[in-house]
Amino acid sequence: MSSSNDKNIRQIVSEAHRSQRDREKTYRERALKLFPWICGHCAREFDGKRLKELTVHHKDHNHDNNPPDGSNWELLCIYCHDNEHSRDQVADAYAEGPSDRTPDNDFTDNPFAGLGDLLKDKLSE
């Protein structure tokens, strides 16, 4: 029994070590090793329990682009990260704009139609 328990414990410890190595390979873990734990926008510092509030922002918005040197990443706090993505969404919305809008179809009626004729009558009096 003791031998079986020892084997199970070694297997669990081995799995835990492998899992830890896999996590360290993720881009967040690599970014936290490469960069100081400071938000790139608001410059707040993070450590301890608050470190979870520091996120990795992909500068080109491609989460598959994870170069080993971290050149596509910046560390942002959760608030600045949300703001960054919100700004991009607003910019994208304005860039697209309504596709069917032209100056000719902004109004269905011309409120000044016939104004010239009305003014002619007033000016001739």
Backbone bond lengths (Angstrom), bond angles and torsions (degrees), N, CA, C in turn:
res aa  C-N    CA-C-N  psi(-1)  N-CA   C-N-CA  omega(-1)  CA-C   N-CA-C  phi
1 M - - - 1.434 - - 1.517 111.89 -
2 S 1.283 117.36 -43.92 1.449 122.45 -178.58 1.520 111.39 -60.83
3 S 1.329 116.03 -41.62 1.454 120.99 179.06 1.521 111.11 -63.43
4 S 1.316 117.18 -39.48 1.462 122.53 179.32 1.530 110.40 -66.44
5 N 1.327 116.80 -42.29 1.460 121.10 178.21 1.521 111.15 -64.31
6 D 1.335 116.62 -42.37 1.462 120.82 178.32 1.528 110.67 -61.02
7 K 1.326 115.37 -41.55 1.467 119.92 179.84 1.528 110.60 -64.23
8 N 1.328 117.22 -42.43 1.466 121.45 178.29 1.525 111.26 -63.82
9 I 1.333 115.90 -41.86 1.471 120.03 179.66 1.524 110.02 -64.29
10 R 1.339 117.09 -44.29 1.473 119.78 178.23 1.524 111.16 -62.07
11 Q 1.308 115.79 -38.46 1.464 119.96 179.28 1.531 110.63 -65.31
12 I 1.319 116.90 -42.32 1.468 121.38 178.69 1.524 110.80 -64.63
13 V 1.329 116.54 -44.65 1.470 120.69 179.30 1.532 110.12 -63.88
14 S 1.316 116.52 -42.07 1.463 120.85 178.57 1.528 110.78 -61.26
15 E 1.320 116.59 -44.52 1.470 121.17 177.96 1.528 110.82 -62.85
16 A 1.322 117.31 -39.80 1.466 121.09 178.51 1.522 110.99 -63.69
17 H 1.345 116.70 -42.34 1.470 119.71 177.81 1.526 111.15 -64.73
18 R 1.330 117.30 -42.03 1.467 121.05 179.26 1.527 110.40 -63.56
19 S 1.314 115.22 -42.60 1.462 119.94 178.89 1.530 110.91 -62.55
20 Q 1.329 116.47 -40.57 1.466 120.46 178.29 1.525 110.64 -63.59
21 R 1.316 117.75 -43.84 1.474 121.03 178.29 1.524 110.75 -61.79
22 D 1.329 117.22 -40.18 1.471 120.91 178.51 1.518 111.03 -63.68
23 R 1.331 116.50 -42.08 1.466 120.19 178.66 1.523 110.80 -63.47
24 E 1.323 116.15 -40.01 1.462 119.17 -179.37 1.520 111.75 -66.42
25 K 1.292 116.65 -21.03 1.457 119.88 178.13 1.522 112.07 -80.19
26 T 1.322 118.25 -16.63 1.453 120.57 -179.23 1.527 109.43 -64.40
27 Y 1.321 115.25 156.99 1.462 118.54 -176.11 1.523 112.50 -65.00
28 R 1.317 119.09 -30.17 1.467 119.84 178.43 1.526 110.69 -65.92
29 E 1.317 115.61 -47.19 1.466 118.99 179.10 1.519 110.91 -62.17
30 R 1.331 116.60 -40.88 1.470 119.25 179.06 1.519 110.50 -66.12
31 A 1.333 116.77 -40.63 1.462 120.13 179.99 1.530 110.95 -64.33
32 L 1.328 116.80 -39.20 1.465 120.00 179.38 1.522 111.67 -67.18
33 K 1.340 116.90 -26.18 1.466 119.51 176.26 1.527 111.37 -81.21
34 L 1.335 116.86 -29.77 1.466 120.88 -176.61 1.530 113.39 -81.54
35 F 1.322 116.28 -38.03 1.464 120.26 -169.85 1.520 111.59 -113.66
36 P 1.342 115.98 154.33 1.469 118.70 173.49 1.527 109.04 -66.24
37 W 1.309 116.83 151.47 1.454 122.09 -175.74 1.529 110.74 -81.97
38 I 1.319 114.27 64.28 1.466 122.90 -176.93 1.526 107.91 -132.58
39 C 1.319 117.48 136.74 1.460 121.05 176.77 1.524 109.13 -65.56
40 G 1.309 116.25 130.21 1.455 121.82 -178.39 1.517 114.20 -69.37
41 H 1.335 118.21 -12.56 1.465 120.59 179.64 1.522 112.57 -106.73
42 C 1.328 117.08 -54.44 1.471 119.10 -175.45 1.524 112.87 -94.27
43 A 1.320 117.73 -8.25 1.467 124.46 175.90 1.532 114.32 67.08
44 R 1.334 117.63 18.01 1.467 118.87 174.29 1.519 109.22 -73.18
45 E 1.332 115.60 145.38 1.462 121.21 179.18 1.526 109.64 -95.33
46 F 1.334 115.88 146.75 1.459 121.45 -178.07 1.517 109.83 -129.83
47 D 1.338 115.22 142.71 1.461 120.93 173.34 1.523 108.26 -162.83
48 G 1.301 116.60 172.71 1.456 121.70 177.58 1.515 112.26 57.05
49 K 1.317 116.07 -134.89 1.464 121.77 -177.93 1.522 112.07 -64.83
50 R 1.307 117.85 -28.76 1.468 121.65 -177.94 1.525 112.54 -77.03
51 L 1.322 118.24 -9.20 1.461 120.87 -179.47 1.522 111.12 -60.45
52 K 1.324 117.27 -27.00 1.464 120.27 179.35 1.530 111.51 -66.45
53 E 1.333 118.36 -17.38 1.462 122.29 177.90 1.527 112.52 -80.78
54 L 1.316 116.76 -6.26 1.458 121.37 179.37 1.527 108.39 -96.05
55 T 1.316 116.28 123.34 1.460 121.28 -175.03 1.523 110.71 -117.50
56 V 1.325 115.80 164.89 1.460 121.49 176.98 1.528 108.48 -100.23
57 H 1.312 116.00 121.55 1.467 121.50 176.85 1.523 108.23 -101.40
58 H 1.324 116.28 128.50 1.469 120.81 175.13 1.523 107.78 -85.35
59 K 1.301 116.74 116.11 1.460 121.71 -175.19 1.522 112.66 -58.35
60 D 1.333 116.90 -36.86 1.464 119.54 179.87 1.528 112.11 -95.36
61 H 1.324 117.27 8.13 1.464 124.98 178.37 1.526 113.42 63.81
62 N 1.317 118.13 14.94 1.458 122.74 178.80 1.528 108.07 -104.47
63 H 1.310 116.96 104.85 1.467 121.03 -176.63 1.523 112.66 -71.90
64 D 1.317 117.30 -8.45 1.462 120.65 175.56 1.525 111.86 -90.68
65 N 1.323 117.28 -11.00 1.467 122.39 -179.61 1.524 108.27 -91.86
66 N 1.325 115.95 91.86 1.464 121.86 -176.48 1.521 110.42 -126.11
67 P 1.348 117.55 72.64 1.463 119.28 179.88 1.530 111.06 -63.43
68 P 1.326 116.70 146.87 1.473 120.22 -176.86 1.521 113.92 -60.45
69 D 1.335 117.38 -24.89 1.467 119.19 -179.23 1.527 112.52 -84.36
70 G 1.340 117.63 -3.62 1.460 121.05 177.87 1.510 114.49 74.61
71 S 1.323 118.40 16.88 1.460 120.96 -174.97 1.531 113.37 -67.74
72 N 1.318 118.55 -14.36 1.466 121.17 178.19 1.528 111.92 -100.04
73 W 1.316 117.79 6.83 1.451 121.64 -176.04 1.518 112.08 -116.71
74 E 1.319 113.60 154.12 1.458 120.86 163.87 1.519 107.01 -146.64
75 L 1.309 116.22 144.05 1.457 120.51 178.65 1.520 108.70 -85.22
76 L 1.332 115.49 125.98 1.461 122.32 178.63 1.520 108.74 -130.90
77 C 1.337 115.87 144.61 1.456 118.49 173.84 1.527 107.63 -68.98
78 I 1.317 116.52 163.73 1.464 119.68 -175.40 1.533 111.56 -60.32
79 Y 1.327 118.07 -31.29 1.456 121.46 -178.34 1.530 110.63 -72.68
80 C 1.319 117.15 -46.75 1.457 120.86 178.94 1.532 110.92 -67.62
81 H 1.333 116.78 -34.36 1.464 120.74 178.88 1.533 109.75 -65.22
82 D 1.325 117.17 -45.10 1.465 120.41 176.62 1.526 110.72 -61.38
83 N 1.325 116.69 -42.65 1.459 121.12 179.35 1.527 110.93 -61.95
84 E 1.315 117.14 -42.02 1.465 121.54 -179.65 1.528 110.92 -60.18
85 H 1.317 116.66 -44.89 1.462 119.58 -179.76 1.522 111.71 -71.77
86 S 1.319 118.17 -33.98 1.463 121.05 176.95 1.518 110.70 -64.70
87 R 1.319 117.17 -42.25 1.473 120.37 178.42 1.514 110.97 -61.20
88 D 1.323 116.83 -40.57 1.462 120.32 178.92 1.516 111.32 -65.03
89 Q 1.322 117.43 -38.83 1.456 120.39 179.43 1.523 110.93 -65.80
90 V 1.328 117.25 -40.96 1.460 120.55 178.40 1.527 110.15 -65.52
91 A 1.319 116.96 -44.14 1.470 120.73 179.19 1.522 110.81 -61.60
92 D 1.322 116.92 -41.53 1.464 120.35 178.34 1.522 110.94 -63.66
93 A 1.313 117.06 -39.32 1.466 120.50 -179.92 1.525 110.74 -64.29
94 Y 1.337 117.08 -41.06 1.453 119.59 179.13 1.524 111.89 -72.41
95 A 1.305 117.43 -32.90 1.467 120.70 -179.66 1.515 110.92 -66.37
96 E 1.335 116.94 -37.95 1.455 120.07 -179.57 1.517 110.18 -73.25
97 G 1.318 117.74 -50.72 1.452 121.83 -179.99 1.520 112.23 61.29
98 P 1.315 116.95 167.09 1.461 120.10 176.94 1.515 109.95 -67.32
99 S 1.301 117.48 134.28 1.464 120.73 -174.68 1.517 112.50 -83.43
100 D 1.343 118.36 -23.34 1.464 119.39 -175.08 1.526 112.92 -101.31
101 R 1.303 117.92 10.57 1.452 120.68 -175.52 1.513 111.47 -90.99
102 T 1.292 116.58 123.47 1.458 122.54 174.13 1.517 107.36 -133.76
103 P 1.317 118.28 160.78 1.470 119.37 -179.57 1.527 112.06 -59.38
104 D 1.322 118.65 -28.84 1.461 121.17 -177.95 1.516 113.43 -71.12
105 N 1.311 118.91 -26.96 1.461 118.82 -176.55 1.527 113.00 -110.97
106 D 1.334 118.09 19.55 1.460 120.09 176.14 1.530 110.64 -66.73
107 F 1.331 117.52 -38.04 1.462 122.35 -178.57 1.518 108.62 -125.86
108 T 1.313 115.34 144.31 1.464 117.96 176.00 1.517 110.25 -88.43
109 D 1.303 117.99 -27.56 1.467 121.77 178.64 1.517 109.20 -118.50
110 N 1.331 115.47 149.31 1.450 120.88 176.32 1.523 107.16 -101.24
111 P 1.322 118.93 109.59 1.459 120.63 -176.75 1.533 113.11 -66.48
112 F 1.329 117.56 -16.76 1.461 120.55 -178.67 1.524 112.55 -101.59
113 A 1.315 116.92 7.36 1.464 119.53 178.16 1.528 108.52 -61.22
114 G 1.305 117.19 130.89 1.456 121.79 178.02 1.517 113.40 83.01
115 L 1.306 119.62 -1.97 1.458 122.35 -179.21 1.527 110.56 -64.14
116 G 1.319 116.13 -39.33 1.473 120.01 179.31 1.519 111.70 -59.86
117 D 1.321 116.55 -41.71 1.470 119.96 178.96 1.518 110.94 -65.48
118 L 1.313 117.59 -40.85 1.469 120.53 178.34 1.511 111.43 -64.04
119 L 1.324 117.12 -39.09 1.455 120.64 179.92 1.518 111.64 -70.18
120 K 1.323 117.57 -35.40 1.476 120.34 178.04 1.517 110.17 -58.33
121 D 1.326 116.61 -44.65 1.467 120.59 -179.16 1.537 110.10 -62.80
122 K 1.348 117.57 -40.51 1.468 121.15 -179.49 1.510 111.57 -68.98
123 L 1.353 116.43 -38.91 1.461 119.85 -177.92 1.518 112.18 -72.51
124 S 1.326 118.30 -28.30 1.460 120.91 -177.79 1.532 111.68 -80.23
125 E 1.321 119.02 -12.24 1.471 121.10 179.56 1.467 112.38 -74.68
